[in-house]
């Protein structure tokens, strides 16, 4: 009976660490991935997006796996949907780099 209790006490810290890893690392990562997939599924024309490279642009065409993003007036690039990191609201202005007085 004592050896069984000793074995349980040896396994308890390992089990506790596995449970902590799940709740601290795995579960939040799965939640973020699910939110990102939901965001990509709801992309529409006219949305302002931020690409993983930091480039800002406006969506002009939505396809199954790719989107057309206008990065400058008359300049459209084809981007894989997974490279979009953020969707900004249509009316949300980008912060200016220079202060104008």
N, C-alpha and C positions, 0 to 999 in steps of 0.2 A: 504494500500500500504506500509506503514512504517513497519508493522509487517512482511510482506513478505520479505522485505530487511533485517530485523533483523534476520529472520530465515536463510536466505542465508548466511549472515555473520557468523552465529554460525556454520553452516555446512562446510564452506570453509576450516577451519584448519583441520578438520577430513578428508575431501576429499584429501587435500594436503598431509597428512600423509600416506594415503592409496596409493597414486600415488608414493610417495617417497619409501615406503616399497617395492612396486613392482619393481621399477627400481634399488634399491640398494641391495635388498636381493633375491627376488624370481627369477627374470630374470637371474642374474649371476649364481645362483645355477642350474637352468634348463640348462643353457649353459654348465656348467661343467659336468653335468650328461650326456648330449648328447655327449660331447667329450669323456667321459669315455666309454660309450657304443660303440662308433665308434672305439676306441682303442681296446676294447675287441673283436670286430668283425673282426679286422684285424690281430689278433695274428697268428703267423706262427712258424713252427719248426725252431729252431736255434736262436730265439729272446732271448736276455737277459732281464729278468724281475726283478722287485722289488715287493715283496709281502707286504701286509699291516703290517706284523710283522717285516719287515725290512730285511728279508732273500733275498739274491740274488740267482738267478738260471737261468738255460737255459731251454727253452721249448724243450721237446723231443717228445711230443705227444699232439695233439689238438683234443678234442671231443666237443660235443655240449655245455655242461655246465661245463666241467672240463678240466683241462690240466695236463699233466705230466711234472713236473719240476725237473730237475736234480740239486740238491743242492750241491753235491760233486761227485767226480768221482765214478760211480757205484751206487749212492744213488739217487733214483727217488721217489718223493712224488706226490700224486694226490692232486690237489688244485682246489677249486671252482674258476671259472673265475673272479667272482666279487672281489676276494681278491687280485687281481693284481692291484697295484696302478700306476706303471710306466713301460714303455717299453723303454729299452735303446738300442741304435744302436748296431749292431753286433761288430763294431770295437771300440766302446767306452770303454776304460779301467776304472775299478773302482779305485777310489783314494786309495793310500796306507796309512795305519795308521802309519807306522814307516818310518823314514827318513834313508835311507841307504847312507853311504858315501863311 
